[in-house]
Amino acid sequence: MRATRYLADTGGAAAVEFAMTLSFLVVPVMALIDIGTYTYTKMQVEHAAQVGAQYVWATCNTPSRLPVTRYCPITDANVLAAAQAGTQLGSTITASSSGYVLREFYACLNTSTNTPSIQNSGTTYTFSNPIGAEASSCSSPTSGSPMDYVVITVNSTYRPVFGSLSVANLLGTTLTKTSQIRVF
């Protein structure tokens, strides 16, 4: 008799149903918060790279300061400090894994494809720091004077909101972003 009365009692059923439903809603909400935070951090790292590139442009955009890595009075530390000051991430913005923030190259405009072609002294140029001698002219099929570009690369480590339960852990915790700007 007590057992049938106990089984027939429906008091508290709504609370149990709510708890079960809530458990199914918490996981997607946590994932949305985590992915939103990850995306925001990723955008901040990209902005930091752009701020670093704009700092180089604002400081070194005169012919007498080219190439930047030789004749402009800036260092990787200056560029990194500008990138850190340009975002809310601050000191979590660090140099790229190579240890350099600033890279420089020359490009000539390819007249047939209307795209820049990376060159240094008329040959294909690979990144180094500081840059080698400036290309004096562009060779065929490019034309005009070489254009000086800098590439800024920065990192930040994403710290998941919910630790190891984070969905964003699947996306990777090291965020690396690059920004390129024509100095002159």
N, C-alpha and C positions, 0 to 999 in steps of 0.2 A: 504494500500500500504506500509506503514511503517512497519506494523507487518509482512508482508510476506518477506520484505527485511531483517528484523531483524532475522526471523526464518531461512532464507536461508544462513545467514552469518555463516561461519565455522571457522572464525578466533578465536583462543584461545581454540579450541576443544582439541588439543593435550595437552595443559596445564591442562585442566580439567581431561582428561583421565589419565595423569601422576599422578595427585594428588590423584585420586581414587585408582590407582594401588599402589602407594606409601603407602597409609594407610593400605593396606593389607599386605605389606612387613614389615612395622615397627614393628608390634606386634610379629611376629616370630623372628625377629632379636633381639628385646629386651629380649625375652624369652631365646634365645641362649646365650646372654651376661650374663644374670642373672644366668642361670644354670651353665655356665662355671665358673663364679665367685664363686658360691656355691661349686662346685666340687673342685676348687683350695683351698678354705678355708678348706674344709673337709680333703683334703690331707695334708695341713699344720698342722692341729690339730693332725692327725695321726702321722705325723713326729715329732711333739713336744712330744708325748707320747713315741715314740721310742728313742728320744734324752734323755729323762728323765731316761728311762730304761738303756741305755748305760752309762749314768753318774753313776748310782748306780753300775753297773757292774765294771766299771773302778776304782771306789773308794773302793769297798768292796769285791773284788773277792779273798780273802785269807781266809783260815779256821779260823784264829784267829778273824776275823771280823764277824763271823756268830753266831747267826742270825743277819742279817743286822739291824733290827729295835732295837736291844739291844746293839750291840757291834761296829757298824760302826758309825763314827762321822758325819752322815748326818741327815738332817731333811726334812720334807715335803717342807719347804721353800727353801732348797738347790736344791731339785729335781725340784720344780716348777720354780726356777730361771734358771736352766739349760734348762728346756723345753721352757721357754719363750725366752731365748737367742738363741735357736736353730732354730727359725723360724722368718719369717717376721711379724707374728701376735703379737709378743712381749707380752705386758701386757694384751692383750685380752685373753691369755691363763690363765685359772684359775683352782683351785682345783675342784675335782668332787663334786657332790651335798652332799656327805657324809662329806665333809670337809677335807678328806685325799687324798693325791696324791699317797702315797706309801703303798702297802700291801705286805705281805710276806706269803709264805706257803712252806711246804715240800712236796715232791712227791717221791714216790717209783715207780720203773718200774714194771708194771704188765707183768710177763714173758709169760703169755698165749696170751695176746692181744698186747704186745709190746707198751703199752701206759702208760703214767704216771698216778699214782693213788695218789690223794691228801691225805696226812696223817699228823698227829701230834701225837707223842708218840704212834704210832700204831693205832690211831683212825682217823676217818674222821675229817678233819680240816676245820673250817670255818674261814674266814678272821677276824683278830683282829689286833690291833696295840697297843703295840708291840706284836710280836709273842710269843707264849708260849714256853715251853721247847722243845729243838730239839729232834726229833724222833731219838732214838739211833740205831735202826735197822728197817729193813722192814720185815713185816710179810707176810706169804703165802697169795695169790699167787704172791706176789711181791718179788723182790730180790735185793741184794746189799745195799749200803748205801743210806740214804735219800738225795735227791737233793734239794738245796735251790733255790726257785724261788721268784722273786719280780714281782708285777703287778703295773704298773703305769697307773693312770686314770686321764685325764685332760679334761676340757671343754673349749668351746669358743662359743660366741654368734654371729651368722651370721647376718650381717646387709645388707638387700637387696639393690641392686643398685638402683632400681626404686621404693623403698618404698612399699606402699600397693598394687601397681600394679604388684608386683613381683610374678612370677610363683613359685619361690623357697620358698615362704611363705607356700606353700602346703607341702613342704618337712620337715618343722620344723626349727626353728631358733637356737635351742641349739644343738651344736655338741659335743658329748662325745666320746672320743676314748680311748682305752686301749691297752697297750703293755705289754707283758710278756717276761721275760728273765731269764734264769738259771744263778744264780750268781756263784755257785760252786757246 
